[in-house]
């Protein structure tokens, strides 16, 4: 039997120079998986399906928003699950990109040099250091909103309201079309942020609760987020695919909505499995990188079925994902 991600998906028409390049050059190994995953993604869209995307890792700082925002605005992404860091770093990048310090030789830094960055209040994310001032401009506005909030919201709703209000617009340093969060807000697609507390703004919120300056009750919980996601899954009658960037809680939380509904809510076969699955990762399962597990394992957890077109695209997601998105976009 041929491996799942080596089966040729239905041929679809992909236009643009990127698709032409991939057709001509990507024939084996992870390159073949990338090509097949893209065609299956397009086939789902052509069939009227919806794609849900999860995003972990430092993808916002890696500027995945340039291509992801386009996908959202075209209707090629219909829902998102993101880590708290990706949620806030999209906004940080929007308002302070010019102050970011690029450190291409980051692997050669000594502890003393990293300490110097810390003293300058430059928080390093691999090869880019984010200035604390970028966070402060956003923090000042969102803290005021937290303190004055009279309704319960999800973490992302505070940020999307700020973006849509234009309060930050005077600070923009990149074209706003590159913000995936602004695109998602404008398209009003669902977003969940599991484990939001593990982020700069999440830490700030927690400190304010601890100090009695903000009421914890204004923040909707992860339990509510799962039910919010379940409501979306139930009301979206079209086939739904799952495109996972990286691993972690962003992917694990969201993909579990299917077994949650099928098993824990006792809806059984009334709930369809995910109709497509692709994960872009560099994790090695033999070394404990669970997010690198083969898709077949998800069959045992009732997330996908044996008929679900499934792919693993190994390598740097900040390279592979824009390549996939560019083909779908016809670039």
NUBA-849741 format. One record per residue: residue in one letter; x negated, y, z of N, C-alpha, C, O in turn. Coordinates in steps of 0.001 Angstrom, whole numbers, padded with zeros to 6 digits, always signed. Layout:
# residues N
AXYZXYZXYZXYZ;...
***
This chain:
# residues 331
X-000842-001195+000000+000000+000000+000000-000879+001248+000000-001859+001322+000741;X-000532+002206-000817-001310+003444-000894-001064+004301+000344+000059+004336+000848;X-002084+004992+000846-001879+005907+001976-000795+006914+001657-000619+007322+000509;X-000072+007306+002691+001075+008196+002522+000724+009460+001739+001437+009830+000807;X-000382+010128+002118-000647+011408+001481-001374+011266+000150-001764+012272-000442;X-001567+010039-000336-002160+009840-001646-001110+009472-002694-001423+009361-003879;X+000138+009284-002253+001201+009061-003222+001449+010357-003977+001535+011431-003382;X+001562+010244-005277+001805+011453-006067+003233+011942-005831+004186+011200-006067;X+003390+013180-005369+004741+013718-005208+005334+014041-006567+004653+013973-007589;X+006604+014390-006565+007248+014763-007818+006514+015948-008435+006130+016885-007736;X+006329+015897-009724+005653+016998-010415+006536+018237-010362+007726+018182-010669;X+005947+019329-009976+006671+020598-009932+005862+021637-010691+004654+021491-010879;X+006539+022673-011119+005868+023725-011859+005321+024763-010892+006076+025457-010211;X+004009+024856-010844+003345+025861-010023+002569+026789-010954+001660+026354-011660;X+002931+028050-010948+002284+029000-011842+001204+029773-011100+001091+029682-009877;X+000419+030524-011840-000604+031361-011238-001997+030774-011381-002161+029579-011629;X-002993+031627-011222-004380+031206-011401-004851+030229-010328-005649+029334-010607;X-004356+030400-009095-004776+029491-008024-004303+028071-008299-005068+027117-008156;X-003030+027931-008697-002500+026607-009006-003243+025978-010179-003494+024773-010182;X-003591+026778-011163-004349+026280-012310-005718+025769-011861-006169+024708-012292;X-006370+026540-010991-007681+026143-010482-007585+024837-009701-008422+023949-009864;X-006558+024721-008849-006387+023513-008034-006091+022309-008922-006642+021231-008703;X-005229+022480-009918-004919+021367-010835-006179+020864-011531-006355+019660-011719;X-007045+021784-011907-008232+021411-012665-009339+020804-011801-010128+019992-012285;X-009398+021193-010527-010557+020842-009719-010296+019957-008507-011229+019326-008010;X-009065+019889-008015-008796+019153-006781-008238+017770-007110-007056+017640-007430;X-009073+016743-007033-008650+015402-007453-008843+014309-006405-008238+013243-006523;X-009658+014538-005399-009947+013482-004429-010070+014068-003017-010182+015278-002822;X-010042+013140-002036-010307+013480-000642-009287+014507-000131-008116+014472-000509;X-009743+015412+000725-008817+016398+001291-008288+017344+000213-007197+017896+000351;X-009049+017529-000844-008597+018381-001945-007330+017817-002587-006399+018558-002902;X-007306+016496-002778-006117+015838-003327-004933+015991-002376-003808+016230-002817;X-005183+015855-001073-004106+016032-000096-003540+017447-000161-002328+017646-000079;X-004426+018420-000310-003977+019810-000408-003085+020005-001630-002032+020637-001547;X-003510+019462-002752-002727+019607-003984-001362+018936-003840-000340+019515-004210;X-001346+017726-003307-000088+016999-003166+000834+017651-002140+002048+017711-002329;X+000235+018142-001046+001037+018808-000020+001705+020059-000584+002848+020366-000246;X+000997+020769-001432+001549+021984-002046+002713+021643-002967+003752+022302-002928;X+002543+020613-003796+003621+020237-004712+004856+019781-003947+005981+020090-004340;X+004650+019041-002847+005785+018578-002049+006472+019750-001333+007693+019754-001177;X+005699+020725-000907+006251+021952-000304+007150+022647-001328+008285+023016-001026;X+006622+022820-002547+007394+023482-003586+008642+022676-003937+009699+023252-004198;X+008526+021350-003945+009676+020504-004255+010781+020689-003215+011962+020730-003558;X+010392+020799-001941+011384+021026-000889+012109+022346-001127+013334+022409-001026;X+011361+023394-001442+011982+024694-001708+012886+024630-002926+013998+025158-002907;X+012408+023977-004003+013198+023860-005226+014499+023105-004999+015495+023325-005688;X+014468+022200-004007+015657+021403-003691+016590+022113-002717+017594+021550-002281;X+016246+023363-002380+017102+024130-001472+016739+023987-000013+017465+024478+000851;X+015624+023322+000287+015221+023110+001666+014590+024336+002308+014279+025320+001637;X+014409+024254+003616+013810+025329+004402+012509+024821+005020+012398+023643+005362;X+011533+025703+005162+010262+025323+005757+010045+026064+007070+010162+027287+007149;X+009725+025283+008093+009375+025821+009406+007863+025718+009557+007276+024688+009227;X+007231+026778+010052+005772+026815+010172+005369+026994+011630+005905+027855+012328;X+004415+026169+012091+003822+026385+013408+002387+026845+013211+001724+026456+012250;X+001911+027685+014142+000579+028255+013967-000148+028339+015306+000287+029032+016226;X-001260+027621+015394-002119+027674+016567-003479+028221+016131-003638+028666+014994;X-004460+028185+017039-005776+028695+016691-005755+030214+016546-004743+030860+016816;X-006872+030770+016122-006997+032234+016001-006647+032684+014589-007423+033393+013949;X-005482+032273+014105-005122+032542+012719-004727+033993+012469-004961+034511+011377;X-004133+034661+013459-003802+036073+013253-005071+036909+013161-005184+037781+012300;X-006027+036642+014050-007309+037332+013966-008020+036979+012673-008735+037807+012109;X-007827+035746+012195-008381+035315+010914-007604+035847+009722-007918+035521+008577;X-006590+036664+009986-005803+037399+008982-004991+036496+008050-004841+036771+006859;X-004478+035422+008626-003561+034586+007849-002297+035363+007485-001573+034995+006559;X-002045+036437+008221-000864+037253+007943-000810+037799+006528+000273+038078+006012;X-001962+037954+005895-001986+038479+004529-001139+037606+003605-000366+038121+002796;X-001284+036289+003725-000504+035382+002877+000797+034947+003549+001815+034776+002878;X+000770+034766+004871+001979+034312+005572+003097+035343+005470+004258+034979+005284;X+002761+036619+005587+003799+037660+005481+004474+037619+004111+005687+037800+004008;X+003693+037383+003070+004278+037275+001726+005228+036084+001654+006310+036183+001075;X+004826+034959+002243+005670+033761+002231+006992+034013+002948+008049+033574+002493;X+006925+034716+004062+008134+035018+004827+009055+035921+004021+010259+035678+003944;X+008492+036957+003424+009325+037915+002685+009954+037296+001448+011030+037716+001020;X+009294+036304+000874+009866+035607-000300+010910+034565+000112+011597+034008-000745;X+011034+034301+001405+011984+033288+001860+011417+031888+001853+012173+030920+001943;X+010104+031752+001749+009459+030447+001686+009095+029903+003066+008658+028760+003192;X+009278+030726+004100+009119+030315+005494+010368+030784+006228+010707+031966+006192;X+011054+029853+006896+012353+030172+007487+012362+030160+009005+013397+030436+009611;X+011235+029846+009636+011158+029839+011089+009715+029647+011509+008905+029125+010742;X+009386+030071+012739+008004+030042+013209+007900+029605+014666+008733+029955+015501;X+006856+028831+014946+006446+028557+016325+004983+028952+016410+004155+028419+015672;X+004652+029882+017305+003289+030396+017372+002818+030472+018816+003628+030585+019735;X+001524+030410+019009+000966+030622+020333+001088+032099+020703+001255+032963+019842;X+001000+032364+022010+001064+033747+022463-000048+034592+021894+000150+035769+021592;X-001237+033991+021744-002372+034735+021193-002094+035155+019757-002364+036298+019389;X-001557+034248+018937-001251+034612+017550-000167+035676+017481-000200+036550+016615;X+000791+035600+018394+001874+036589+018417+001321+037993+018644+001618+038914+017883;X+000519+038149+019690+000032+039480+020027-001099+039945+019115-001218+041136+018826;X-001934+039000+018660-003082+039412+017854-002677+039913+016479-003430+040656+015850;X-001502+039522+016000-001004+040113+014755-000778+041609+014956-001072+042413+014071;X-000256+041975+016125+000001+043386+016411-001305+044119+016698-001499+045243+016234;X-002208+043489+017462-003505+044115+017735-004234+044428+016427-004797+045510+016262;X-004217+043475+015510-004881+043652+014219-004242+044792+013422-004925+045536+012718;X-002938+044909+013548-002204+045946+012820-002604+047343+013284-002725+048255+012467;X-002811+047517+014595-003042+048864+015123-004511+049199+015365-004841+050359+015610;X-005407+048198+015300-006801+048498+015664-007826+047759+014817-008964+047566+015247;X-007434+047347+013621-008338+046544+012796-009684+047229+012555-010722+046567+012549;X-009674+048531+012358-010918+049238+012046-011893+049255+013214-013088+049480+013026;X-011383+049017+014422-012260+049000+015597-012800+047606+015910-013664+047453+016774;X-012291+046585+015205-012812+045237+015418-014299+045221+015039-014713+045863+014074;X-015083+044484+015808-016506+044354+015525-016771+042968+014945-016552+041958+015613;X-017241+042923+013708-017534+041652+013056-018912+041148+013514-019892+041893+013523;X-018957+039871+013892-020202+039278+014390-020445+037972+013637-020245+036892+014192;X-020876+038064+012373-021060+036853+011566-022106+035893+012142-022062+034695+011863;X-023042+036408+012939-024082+035537+013517-023726+035133+014945-024608+034966+015787;X-022427+034976+015215-021966+034710+016576-022576+033460+017201-022712+033381+018422;X-022945+032482+016372-023516+031250+016920-024893+031478+017533-025374+030665+018322;X-025517+032583+017166-026866+032872+017665-026858+033777+018893-027919+034097+019430;X-025677+034190+019341-025614+035080+020491-026077+034372+021762-025797+033191+021968;X-026778+035101+022595-027183+034584+023898-026121+034960+024928-025301+035840+024667;X-026118+034316+026085-025194+034731+027148-025351+036204+027510-024366+036877+027816;X-026587+036710+027477-026811+038127+027778-026116+039029+026769-025548+040059+027131;X-026165+038630+025484-025522+039441+024450-023999+039408+024590-023332+040422+024390;X-023454+038240+024933-022015+038167+025163-021622+038992+026384-020550+039596+026414;X-022493+039015+027390-022219+039845+028557-022184+041326+028178-021380+042089+028713;X-023053+041727+027260-023059+043115+026795-021751+043449+026074-021226+044553+026215;X-021227+042491+025300-019935+042700+024649-018840+042889+025698-017967+043746+025561;X-018907+042072+026744-017907+042173+027812-017967+043546+028482-016931+044142+028778;X-019185+044047+028721-019344+045355+029365-018790+046479+028481-018334+047508+028978;X-018838+046265+027180-018288+047246+026240-016795+047030+026013-016171+047703+025193;X-016236+046068+026763-014807+045716+026650-014462+045270+025231-013451+045675+024658;X-015334+044425+024687-015099+043795+023394-014894+042305+023630-015825+041585+023989;X-013661+041856+023422-013312+040458+023659-013508+039662+022379-012815+039882+021386;X-014467+038726+022412-014847+038030+021177-013947+036830+020892-013699+035998+021765;X-013469+036760+019662-012763+035589+019137-013640+035048+018012-013498+035449+016856;X-014526+034155+018351-015491+033583+017424-016334+034679+016774-017270+035179+017398;X-016020+035062+015533-016879+036026+014830-016301+037434+014774-016782+038273+014012;X-015279+037695+015572-014703+039042+015627-014458+039419+017085-013914+038631+017858;X-014862+040619+017449-014641+041103+018811-013525+042138+018795-013578+043119+018054;X-012509+041900+019631-011340+042780+019678-011527+043791+020801-011739+043397+021948;X-011454+045074+020499-011633+046088+021542-010445+046125+022508-009293+045991+022094;X-010734+046304+023775-009667+046375+024767-008718+047533+024489-007553+047494+024886;X-009214+048565+023806-008356+049707+023481-007204+049298+022574-006119+049875+022640;X-007445+048291+021720-006376+047809+020832-005236+047252+021654-004063+047441+021331;X-005595+046563+022718-004581+045960+023572-003854+047030+024388-002652+046926+024632;X-004599+048063+024809-004007+049060+025692-002898+049846+025006-001873+050131+025624;X-003089+050203+023730-002054+050956+023021-000749+050175+022958+000336+050739+023097;X-000871+048864+022746+000322+048023+022712+000859+047817+024122+002067+047873+024353;X-000053+047577+025064+000344+047324+026453+001153+048477+027028+002181+048249+027666;X+000709+049705+026813+001389+050861+027400+002854+050920+026980+003736+051222+027784;X+003095+050623+025701+004463+050686+025187+005296+049511+025670+006442+049686+026084;X+004723+048312+025619+005517+047135+025973+005774+047074+027475+006824+046595+027902;X+004823+047554+028284+005044+047571+029732+006232+048462+030073+007059+048125+030921;X+006299+049594+029402+007436+050500+029633+008747+049815+029254+009755+049960+029945;X+008726+049071+028156+009922+048350+027727+010296+047264+028729+011474+047079+029038;X+009302+046552+029234+009571+045522+030249+010232+046137+031487+011210+045612+032019;X+009675+047250+031919+010177+047886+033149+011590+048410+032978+012370+048421+033931;X+011927+048847+031763+013245+049456+031535+014266+048492+030940+015410+048874+030694;X+013858+047244+030708+014750+046291+030045+015941+045939+030933+015795+045671+032126;X+017112+045948+030324+018309+045545+031057+018953+044309+030438+020104+043981+030724;X+018179+043625+029576+018674+042378+029002+017546+041360+028890+016376+041726+028781;X+017901+040101+028918+016925+039026+028867+016537+038767+027412+017398+038697+026535;X+015220+038624+027162+014736+038416+025804+013602+037408+025796+013014+037090+026830;X+013309+036911+024592+012125+036089+024395+010914+036999+024244+011065+038169+023892;X+009713+036480+024504+008509+037317+024385+008389+038051+023059+008038+039230+023025;X+008684+037345+021958+008502+037981+020652+009496+039107+020410+009220+040019+019630;X+010653+039054+021071+011685+040057+020805+011267+041444+021300+011653+042454+020713;X+010479+041493+022379+009980+042793+022836+009054+043398+021790+009117+044596+021514;X+008183+042555+021200+007239+043058+020198+007932+043409+018889+007621+044434+018284;X+008864+042575+018444+009531+042881+017175+010368+044146+017288+010473+044912+016330;X+010963+044366+018451+011738+045605+018627+010834+046828+018536+011208+047848+017957;X+009627+046712+019120+008670+047819+019056+008254+048079+017613+008185+049231+017185;X+007976+047009+016857+007566+047168+015460+008681+047785+014627+008436+048699+013839;X+009891+047297+014796+011009+047806+014002+011375+049242+014377+011917+049980+013554;X+011081+049636+015615+011401+051004+016062+010447+052035+015483+010764+053224+015440;X+009263+051578+015031+008282+052501+014488+007403+053164+015531+006633+054066+015201;X+007503+052731+016800+006726+053362+017873+005220+053237+017663+004454+054084+018124;X+004796+052190+016972+003370+051955+016766+002874+052411+015398+001676+052349+015121;X+003776+052863+014550+003420+053103+013152+002264+054087+012995+001447+053934+012087;X+002183+055085+013854+001112+056077+013734-000265+055476+013999-001289+056067+013655;X-000278+054291+014618-001556+053647+014927-001998+052644+013863-003113+052127+013941;X-001149+052354+012864-001459+051305+011896-002785+051587+011185-003052+052704+010743;X-003612+050528+011090-004901+050658+010408-005029+049712+009217-006014+049772+008481;X-004055+048852+009028-003989+048032+007820-002590+048207+007235-001687+048720+007896;X-002429+047782+006010-001124+047866+005365-000134+047005+006142-000404+045835+006415;X+001000+047578+006493+001977+046849+007295+002513+045599+006599+003079+044727+007259;X+002346+045495+005286+002814+044296+004588+001978+043075+004968+002356+041946+004652;X+000842+043289+005644-000008+042176+006058+000356+041638+007441-000268+040691+007919;X+001349+042227+008078+001780+041767+009399+002864+040700+009248+003970+040988+008788;X+002540+039476+009635+003533+038403+009528+004660+038612+010535+005802+038234+010273;X+004348+039215+011694+005386+039424+012700+006397+040468+012236+007597+040315+012461;X+005918+041523+011592+006829+042529+011056+007694+041920+009955+008890+042199+009873;X+007082+041088+009109+007853+040414+008054+008932+039527+008665+010069+039512+008194;X+008577+038795+009704+009542+037907+010364+010668+038704+011016+011825+038285+011005;X+010314+039862+011585+011329+040721+012205+012293+041265+011160+013505+041301+011373;X+011738+041687+010033+012581+042234+008973+013490+041178+008362+014623+041473+007983;X+012998+039955+008267+013809+038861+007707+014683+038201+008769+015551+037389+008449;X+014451+038555+010042+015230+038024+011161+015223+036498+011192+016271+035862+011307;X+014031+035924+011088+013910+034474+011183+013572+034095+012624+012986+034901+013347;X+013931+032883+013055+013683+032486+014442+012197+032309+014736+011433+031838+013894;X+011805+032696+015946+010434+032532+016423+010485+031954+017824+011287+032393+018648;X+009631+030967+018102+009445+030502+019470+007960+030621+019805+007099+030455+018941;X+007677+030912+021072+006297+031087+021525+006082+030265+022789+006047+030820+023887;X+005938+028957+022649+005739+028121+023839+004423+028455+024529+003416+028718+023873;X+004442+028443+025865+003229+028726+026611+002747+030155+026457+001545+030416+026499;X+003688+031090+026278+003316+032492+026045+002436+033060+027149+001644+033972+026911;X+002573+032522+028356+001802+033039+029487+000297+032933+029249-000490+033655+029861;X-000093+032027+028356-001508+031857+028016-001884+032839+026914-002245+032442+025806;X-001795+034118+027235-002135+035183+026283-002418+036443+027087-002108+036506+028276;X-002999+037435+026450-003300+038687+027150-002030+039335+027688-001954+039665+028872;X-001034+039517+026825+000208+040148+027275+000954+039271+028268+001608+039779+029179;X+000860+037947+028096+001472+037040+029051+000856+037183+030429+001560+037154+031439;X-000471+037339+030471-001165+037563+031742-000751+038896+032359-000533+038983+033568;X-000644+039934+031527-000247+041255+032018+001151+041192+032615+001393+041728+033696;X+002072+040536+031910+003448+040408+032400+003467+039679+033739+004150+040098+034673;X+002715+038590+033823+002675+037800+035049+002134+038624+036218+002641+038529+037336;X+001102+039433+035957+000538+040290+037004+001565+041312+037483+001665+041587+038679;X+002326+041872+036544+003335+042859+036914+004463+042228+037734+005004+042853+038646;X+004807+040993+037400+005801+040266+038196+005250+040028+039597+005948+040217+040593;X+003988+039610+039656+003339+039334+040937+003304+040584+041823+003435+040500+043044;X+003125+041746+041179+003036+042999+041922+004398+043658+042153+004485+044721+042767;X+005462+043015+041654+006803+043518+041888+007206+044680+041003+008171+045382+041304;X+006469+044896+039895+006782+046027+039014+007729+045654+037881+008367+046522+037285;X+007817+044367+037586+008698+043883+036522+009489+042696+037065+008976+041883+037834;X+010730+042621+036652+011604+041536+037094+011407+040321+036184+011591+040411+034970;X+011039+039203+036770+010814+037979+036002+012025+037585+035179+011876+036979+034118;X+013206+037909+035640+014434+037447+034983+014650+038033+033594+015501+037544+032850;X+013889+039087+033222+014092+039670+031893+013524+038778+030791+013827+038972+029614;X+012702+037803+031169+012051+036949+030170+012772+035617+030050+012946+034907+031041;X+013191+035280+028843+013808+033974+028612+012754+032879+028713+011583+033101+028403;X+013172+031712+029144+012249+030618+029453+012017+029689+028271+012672+029795+027234;X+011067+028774+028453+010806+027754+027440+011991+026831+027239+012209+026338+026132;X+012757+026588+028288+013968+025764+028165+014949+026433+027216+015554+025781+026365;X+015096+027729+027372+015981+028485+026488+015432+028516+025065+016194+028519+024098;X+014099+028539+024942+013490+028540+023609+013777+027236+022878+014039+027248+021676;X+013731+026106+023593+014032+024827+022947+015488+024781+022502+015790+024283+021417;X+016383+025291+023323+017792+025311+022931+018051+026290+021789+018894+026032+020930;X+017339+027399+021775+017408+028375+020679+016968+027719+019371+017599+027898+018329;X+015866+026951+019445+015369+026251+018266+016346+025158+017837+016576+024950+016645;X+016918+024465+018821+017897+023416+018513+019126+023997+017824+019668+023392+016899;X+019564+025166+018273+020716+025818+017636+020408+026123+016170+021256+025929+015299;X+019177+026605+015902+018780+026881+014518+018778+025602+013700+019256+025587+012566;X+018245+024531+014266+018163+023274+013526+019558+022748+013200+019792+022224+012111;X+020472+022890+014139+021835+022393+013936+022605+023212+012902+023346+022656+012091;X+022429+024518+012932+023227+025354+012025+022624+025434+010622+023305+025824+009674;X+021337+025061+010488+020690+025061+009179+020939+023705+008526+020281+022721+008862;X+021861+023656+007622+022301+022372+007057+021337+021832+006011+021334+020633+005733;X+020519+022705+005430+019575+022250+004410+018499+021351+005034+018287+021371+006246;X+017827+020564+004188+016673+019794+004651+015617+020759+005171+015422+021849+004633;X+014944+020329+006229+013965+021221+006868+012598+020539+006934+012472+019404+007394;X+011581+021260+006462+010216+020758+006506+009437+021404+007629+009827+022444+008159;X+008311+020762+007993+007471+021262+009084+006043+021379+008574+005417+020385+008206;X+005537+022612+008556+004185+022889+008085+003376+023380+009282+003618+024465+009812;X+002415+022563+009695+001698+022821+010940+000279+023307+010670-000514+022623+010023;X-000026+024495+011176-001361+025075+011043-002077+024885+012380-001712+025510+013376;X-003096+024021+012401-003760+023700+013648-002930+022726+014456-002049+022055+013918;X-003207+022646+015741-002478+021705+016594-001840+022418+017757-001187+023448+017591;X-002032+021861+018944-001612+022530+020164-000121+022617+020391+000684+022001+019691;X+000218+023407+021398+001595+023502+021858+002530+024096+020814+003715+023763+020787;X+002016+024965+019960+002887+025568+018936+003510+024496+018057+004698+024557+017740;X+002703+023509+017661+003226+022432+016837+004001+021408+017633+005100+021017+017240;X+003440+020967+018753+004067+019895+019533+005443+020297+020051+006376+019495+020026;X+005570+021528+020516+006846+021999+021048+007926+021987+019971+009002+021418+020158;X+007624+022617+018854+008657+022816+017833+009064+021529+017130+010248+021316+016866;X+008097+020670+016824+008443+019460+016073+009309+018520+016902+010013+017669+016358;X+009251+018683+018243+010018+017812+019139+011514+018125+019155+012288+017408+019790;X+011928+019188+018462+013353+019506+018467+014170+018367+017865+015332+018179+018226;X+013565+017600+016943+014306+016498+016318+014553+015351+017295+015710+014972+017481;X+013516+014772+017934+013813+013738+018934+014612+014270+020119+015374+013526+020736;X+014442+015555+020443+015252+016163+021508+016740+016044+021186+017542+015647+022031;X+017095+016397+019942+018500+016323+019543+018963+014885+019326+020064+014511+019728;X+018121+014092+018694+018507+012719+018363+018617+011842+019620+019556+011057+019754;X+017659+011980+020528+017591+011083+021672+018164+011697+022951+019081+011145+023559;X+017616+012840+023348+017992+013420+024639+019385+014027+024628+020076+014034+025647;X+019797+014542+023463+021156+015077+023334+022124+014032+022769+023308+014299+022568;X+021586+012847+022523+022396+011685+022114+023174+011905+020820+024296+011422+020664;X+022557+012647+019891+023222+012886+018610+022807+011884+017545+023426+011815+016483;X+021779+011119+017815+021376+010027+016948+021213+010405+015488+020630+011440+015164;X+021724+009571+014624+021555+009760+013183+022329+010945+012609+022215+011237+011419;X+023104+011620+013431+023753+012849+012964+022697+013923+012673+022938+014868+011923;X+021527+013749+013286+020435+014700+013107+019403+014115+012164+018837+013057+012439;X+019155+014790+011058+018153+014321+010109+016750+014565+010637+016497+015529+011359;X+015843+013670+010261+014435+013888+010574+013912+015081+009766+014549+015529+008813;X+012745+015582+010165+012080+016569+009325+011887+015983+007932+011484+014829+007788;X+012170+016770+006923+012176+016274+005544+010828+016408+004851+010675+016001+003699;X+009857+016974+005543+008505+017184+005002+007613+017425+006201+008036+018030+007186;X+006377+016952+006120+005418+017262+007174+004033+017433+006572+003573+016606+005785;X+003380+018517+006954+001982+018732+006575+001266+019392+007736+001774+020328+008353;X+000073+018885+008021-000749+019517+009039-002110+019871+008464-002790+019030+007876;X-002496+021130+008643-003818+021596+008251-004664+021664+009512-004406+022489+010389;X-005664+020814+009609-006410+020672+010855-007828+020214+010586-008133+019680+009520;X-008686+020428+011563-010030+019843+011505-010256+018891+012671-011382+018457+012917;X-009174+018566+013394-009286+017687+014556-009600+016258+014139-009134+015780+013105;X-010393+015587+014956-010762+014192+014714-010149+013344+015821-010561+013430+016978;X-009171+012531+015464-008408+011809+016470-009285+010820+017240-009044+010563+018420;X-010303+010263+016573-011178+009302+017250-012006+009953+018361-012558+009264+019219;X-012086+011288+018336-012838+012020+019350-011907+012726+020333-012321+013623+021067;X-010658+012309+020335-009697+012883+021269-008932+014065+020726-008156+014687+021452;X-009138+014392+019444-008400+015503+018833-007024+015030+018413-006806+014668+017256;X-006088+015036+019367-004780+014434+019118-004075+015042+017917-003339+014349+017214;X-004293+016334+017675-003593+016968+016555-004073+016442+015210-003487+016761+014176;X-005139+015636+015216-005605+015033+013977-004997+013664+013711-005385+012982+012763;X-004037+013256+014552-003406+011942+014388-002699+011849+013044-002145+012833+012555;X-002722+010673+012459-002046+010470+011181-000536+010657+011330+000018+010331+012380;X+000133+011166+010317+001568+011440+010411+002412+010221+010781+003460+010364+011412;X+001963+009018+010393+002748+007819+010698+003064+007698+012181+004103+007155+012557;X+002169+008205+013023+002401+008141+014465+003681+008868+014844+004349+008493+015807;X+004025+009903+014094+005224+010688+014403+006504+009903+014122+007568+010235+014644;X+006400+008868+013301+007560+008000+013078+007956+007336+014387+009142+007203+014689;X+006959+006920+015162+007240+006219+016422+007879+007137+017454+008516+006669+018397;X+007710+008444+017275+008306+009413+018190+009627+009969+017662+010208+010873+018263;X+010102+009424+016531+011396+009805+015972+011412+011240+015446+012464+011877+015400;X+010232+011748+015047+010140+013117+014517+010314+013127+013011+010990+014001+012468;X+009714+012167+012338+009862+012010+010901+010248+010562+010624+010205+009720+011521;X+010621+010279+009393+010945+008904+009019+009883+008371+008066+009002+009107+007621;X+009977+007112+007767+009010+006510+006841+009143+007095+005434+008242+006947+004609;X+010273+007762+005161+010481+008363+003837+010021+009819+003772+010007+010412+002693;X+009648+010398+004905+009241+011797+004925+007913+011988+004193+006923+011367+004580;X+007851+012819+003156+006564+013117+002517+005647+013781+003543+005974+014841+004077;X+004502+013161+003818+003642+013634+004902+002194+013724+004457+001707+012891+003692;X+001512+014757+004954+000154+015038+004499-000691+015572+005649-000186+016238+006553;X-001968+015274+005599-002946+015910+006478-004002+016525+005575-004624+015838+004765;X-004195+017828+005726-005211+018534+004948-006330+018902+005916-006191+019824+006719;X-007428+018180+005830-008533+018390+006757-009419+019543+006294-009618+019760+005099;X-009942+020276+007275-010848+021368+006961-010430+022659+007642-009557+022659+008510;X-011044+023734+007253-010801+025054+007825-009429+025564+007372-009215+025822+006188;X-008505+025707+008329-007151+026145+007982-007137+027552+007411-006243+027888+006634;X-008110+028388+007777-008121+029750+007245-008538+029777+005782-008420+030810+005123;X-009025+028648+005267-009297+028492+003834-008145+027762+003157-007618+028211+002139;X-007761+026623+003743-006787+025745+003088-005371+026320+003051-004674+026187+002045;X-004948+026951+004132-003573+027464+004166-003352+028586+003144-002357+028544+002420;X-004240+029593+003056-004048+030601+001999-004076+029998+000593-003396+030494-000306;X-004856+028933+000398-004869+028268-000912-003505+027652-001223-003016+027745-002349;X-002906+027031-000230-001578+026433-000414-000548+027529-000652+000251+027446-001586;X-000566+028554+000190+000411+029640+000073+000265+030383-001257+001263+030763-001869;X-000961+030586-001698-001174+031302-002960-000534+030565-004135-000010+031187-005059;X-000585+029233-004091+000042+028446-005165+001561+028590-005142+002201+028756-006181;X+002125+028524-003934+003575+028671-003804+004014+030063-004266+005076+030230-004864;X+003175+031050-003975+003491+032431-004338+003236+032736-005812+003621+033794-006310;X+002581+031798-006508+002296+032007-007932+001161+032972-008188+001105+033615-009236;X+000248+033073-007221-000866+034025-007361-002050+033421-008112-003062+034093-008311;
***
